[in-house]
Amino acid sequence: MPTPLRWEVPPRSWSTGKASSLTVTAGGKTDLFLDPERTTGLLNAPRLLGTPQGDFLASARVTVGFAAAHDAGVLLLWAHERAWAKLCFELSRERVPTVASVVTRGLSDDRRSFEVDGDHVWLRVSRLGRLCAFHASTDGTSWHLLRSFSLRSTTELAVGFSAQSPAGDGCTAVFDDIRFTPRRLGDLRSGDVESVESVESDAALSRAGQMPPRTGVASPLTYVS
């Protein structure tokens, strides 16, 4: 992404690899959810965020080492602690890999979209002015609209990555085929980007700098400590 990424909440561990991949391991009992049935919630899942300007699309193939229910790899849109949304590839209570999402405007909702026959799926989050959209794909080419919404916030919108393990002892998610398109989505319902040229992370992110030496791997993902 053409903006520095910062760990707002650090993970148990993380690393970058070849082809602009990012591996994130969340600790146990970590989540992002403000339960409407309770007075408290959890906002302790790791989150790596950057704040691009203007409309954009951000996508990645997400592979998760599922162990416990609700383990997930997440693409995240974040305005502030009471206004955010996450698109998840998670393990359902029935132990089925599932695409699910949460939109939080004061309190969180919870929506399951479809089950996935496999260990990975492509997720995409978009901003179109004040509108946000979630899409998913099983092949990285054909995109399906899951939901569109507004966070009703005038705060700058950050985008990034997370992993969670609300009921388990930890979860590792791998994000690869990371792409960022600094343009407006062409067709909301079809997910078509039309003639817009995608800016792949290995080109777009490299202009912003380098990862810190502790990763030991050259990567176009830009990290700010």
C-alpha positions as CSV (number, residue, x, y, z in Angstrom):
1,M,0.0,0.0,0.0
2,P,1.3,3.5,-0.8
3,T,1.3,4.4,2.9
4,P,3.3,3.2,5.9
5,L,1.8,0.4,7.9
6,R,1.9,0.5,11.7
7,W,1.1,-2.2,14.3
8,E,-1.6,-0.5,16.4
9,V,-1.9,-3.7,18.4
10,P,1.1,-6.0,18.0
11,P,0.7,-9.7,17.3
12,R,2.3,-12.7,19.0
13,S,4.6,-12.8,16.0
14,W,4.7,-11.7,12.4
15,S,7.0,-12.0,9.3
16,T,7.1,-11.2,5.6
17,G,8.1,-13.5,2.9
18,K,8.4,-13.8,-0.9
19,A,5.9,-12.3,-3.3
20,S,4.8,-9.7,-0.7
21,S,3.3,-12.2,1.7
22,L,2.6,-11.4,5.3
23,T,2.2,-13.9,8.1
24,V,0.5,-12.9,11.4
25,T,0.1,-15.0,14.5
26,A,-2.5,-13.8,17.0
27,G,-2.4,-14.8,20.6
28,G,-5.2,-16.7,22.4
29,K,-8.5,-15.0,23.4
30,T,-8.0,-12.2,20.9
31,D,-10.9,-10.6,19.0
32,L,-12.4,-7.5,17.6
33,F,-16.0,-7.4,18.7
34,L,-18.3,-5.1,20.7
35,D,-21.1,-7.4,21.7
36,P,-24.5,-5.8,21.5
37,E,-25.8,-8.1,24.3
38,R,-23.1,-7.1,26.7
39,T,-21.6,-3.8,28.1
40,T,-18.0,-4.8,27.1
41,G,-16.2,-6.2,24.2
42,L,-12.7,-7.1,22.9
43,L,-10.5,-5.0,20.8
44,N,-7.2,-6.8,21.5
45,A,-6.7,-8.6,18.2
46,P,-3.5,-7.5,16.4
47,R,-4.0,-4.9,13.7
48,L,-1.6,-3.6,11.1
49,L,-3.0,-0.4,9.6
50,G,-2.2,2.3,7.1
51,T,-4.2,5.3,6.1
52,P,-4.4,5.9,2.3
53,Q,-6.1,8.9,0.8
54,G,-9.1,8.8,-1.5
55,D,-11.0,5.8,-2.9
56,F,-9.3,2.4,-3.0
57,L,-9.5,-1.4,-3.2
58,A,-7.4,-3.6,-1.1
59,S,-7.3,-7.4,-1.5
60,A,-5.4,-10.5,-0.5
61,R,-5.5,-14.2,-0.6
62,V,-6.0,-15.4,3.0
63,T,-4.9,-18.8,4.3
64,V,-5.6,-19.7,7.9
65,G,-4.2,-22.4,10.2
66,F,-7.6,-23.2,11.8
67,A,-7.7,-24.8,15.2
68,A,-10.5,-23.4,17.3
69,A,-13.9,-21.9,16.4
70,H,-13.7,-18.3,15.1
71,D,-10.0,-18.4,14.4
72,A,-9.7,-16.1,11.4
73,G,-7.6,-14.0,9.1
74,V,-9.0,-10.6,8.6
75,L,-9.0,-7.6,6.3
76,L,-9.9,-4.5,8.3
77,L,-11.3,-1.0,7.8
78,W,-10.8,1.2,10.8
79,A,-11.9,4.7,11.7
80,H,-11.8,4.5,15.5
81,E,-12.7,2.0,18.3
82,R,-16.4,2.5,17.8
83,A,-16.4,2.6,14.0
84,W,-14.7,-0.2,12.1
85,A,-15.5,-3.2,10.0
86,K,-13.7,-6.6,9.4
87,L,-14.0,-9.1,6.6
88,C,-12.9,-12.6,7.9
89,F,-12.0,-16.0,6.6
90,E,-12.9,-17.9,9.8
91,L,-13.7,-21.3,11.2
92,S,-17.4,-21.5,12.1
93,R,-18.7,-23.2,15.3
94,E,-19.6,-26.1,13.0
95,R,-15.8,-26.2,12.1
96,V,-16.4,-25.2,8.5
97,P,-14.2,-22.5,6.8
98,T,-16.5,-19.6,6.2
99,V,-16.4,-16.0,5.0
100,A,-18.0,-13.7,7.6
101,S,-18.0,-10.0,8.4
102,V,-18.6,-7.6,11.2
103,V,-19.6,-3.9,10.9
104,T,-19.3,-1.8,14.1
105,R,-21.1,1.5,14.5
106,G,-21.1,1.8,18.3
107,L,-21.9,-2.0,18.6
108,S,-21.0,-4.9,16.3
109,D,-23.2,-6.9,14.1
110,D,-22.3,-10.3,12.8
111,R,-22.9,-11.8,9.3
112,R,-22.0,-15.1,7.7
113,S,-21.8,-15.1,3.9
114,F,-20.7,-18.5,2.5
115,E,-18.8,-21.6,3.3
116,V,-15.5,-22.3,1.6
117,D,-14.3,-25.7,0.3
118,G,-10.6,-25.2,0.8
119,D,-8.0,-23.6,3.0
120,H,-7.9,-20.2,1.4
121,V,-10.1,-17.5,-0.1
122,W,-9.6,-14.0,-1.6
123,L,-11.0,-11.1,0.4
124,R,-11.4,-7.5,-0.8
125,V,-12.3,-4.3,1.0
126,S,-13.1,-1.0,-0.8
127,R,-13.8,2.6,-0.1
128,L,-16.1,4.6,-2.4
129,G,-16.4,8.0,-0.9
130,R,-18.4,7.5,2.3
131,L,-19.4,4.0,1.2
132,C,-17.5,0.9,2.1
133,A,-17.8,-2.5,0.4
134,F,-16.8,-6.1,1.1
135,H,-16.3,-8.6,-1.7
136,A,-14.9,-12.2,-1.7
137,S,-13.7,-14.6,-4.4
138,T,-12.8,-18.3,-4.5
139,D,-10.5,-17.9,-7.5
140,G,-9.2,-14.3,-7.2
141,T,-10.9,-13.3,-10.4
142,S,-14.7,-13.4,-10.0
143,W,-15.8,-11.2,-7.1
144,H,-19.1,-11.5,-5.1
145,L,-20.5,-8.5,-3.2
146,L,-21.1,-9.5,0.4
147,R,-22.3,-6.1,1.8
148,S,-22.0,-2.4,1.4
149,F,-22.3,0.1,4.3
150,S,-21.2,3.4,5.8
151,L,-19.3,3.7,9.1
152,R,-20.9,7.1,9.6
153,S,-17.6,8.6,10.7
154,T,-15.7,11.6,9.4
155,T,-12.4,10.2,10.8
156,E,-9.8,9.1,8.3
157,L,-10.2,5.5,7.3
158,A,-7.4,3.1,7.8
159,V,-7.0,-0.3,6.0
160,G,-5.0,-3.3,7.0
161,F,-4.6,-6.8,8.3
162,S,-5.5,-8.7,11.4
163,A,-5.8,-12.3,12.9
164,Q,-7.9,-13.5,15.8
165,S,-8.4,-16.5,18.1
166,P,-11.4,-15.6,20.4
167,A,-11.9,-19.1,21.7
168,G,-8.6,-20.6,21.0
169,D,-4.9,-20.4,22.1
170,G,-3.7,-18.6,18.9
171,C,-4.1,-18.5,15.2
172,T,-1.8,-17.9,12.2
173,A,-3.0,-16.3,9.0
174,V,-1.0,-15.8,5.8
175,F,-1.8,-13.0,3.4
176,D,-0.4,-13.2,-0.1
177,D,-1.3,-11.9,-3.6
178,I,-1.7,-8.6,-1.8
179,R,-3.0,-5.9,-4.1
180,F,-3.9,-2.2,-3.7
181,T,-5.8,-0.2,-6.3
182,P,-6.0,3.6,-5.5
183,R,-9.1,4.1,-7.6
184,R,-12.8,3.9,-7.3
185,L,-14.5,0.5,-7.8
186,G,-16.0,0.3,-11.2
187,D,-19.2,-1.7,-10.4
188,L,-20.2,-2.3,-6.8
189,R,-22.5,-5.3,-7.4
190,S,-20.3,-7.2,-9.9
191,G,-17.1,-6.2,-8.2
192,D,-15.7,-5.2,-11.6
193,V,-12.8,-2.8,-11.6
194,E,-13.4,-2.1,-15.3
195,S,-10.3,-0.8,-17.0
196,V,-8.6,0.3,-13.8
197,E,-5.0,-1.0,-13.6
198,S,-4.3,-2.8,-10.3
199,V,-1.3,-1.7,-8.4
200,E,0.3,-4.8,-7.0
201,S,1.8,-4.6,-3.6
202,D,5.3,-5.5,-4.7
203,A,5.3,-2.3,-6.8
204,A,3.2,0.1,-4.9
205,L,4.5,-0.7,-1.4
206,S,8.2,-0.5,-2.4
207,R,8.0,3.2,-3.0
208,A,7.2,3.9,0.6
209,G,10.3,2.4,2.2
210,Q,11.5,-0.9,3.8
211,M,10.5,-3.1,6.6
212,P,12.5,-3.0,9.8
213,P,15.6,-5.2,9.9
214,R,14.2,-7.5,12.4
215,T,12.1,-9.4,9.8
216,G,15.3,-10.5,8.0
217,V,13.3,-10.5,4.7
218,A,13.3,-7.8,2.1
219,S,9.6,-6.8,1.6
220,P,7.7,-4.0,0.0
221,L,5.3,-3.9,3.0
222,T,6.2,-0.7,4.8
223,Y,6.3,-0.8,8.6
224,V,6.6,2.1,11.0
225,S,7.6,1.3,14.6
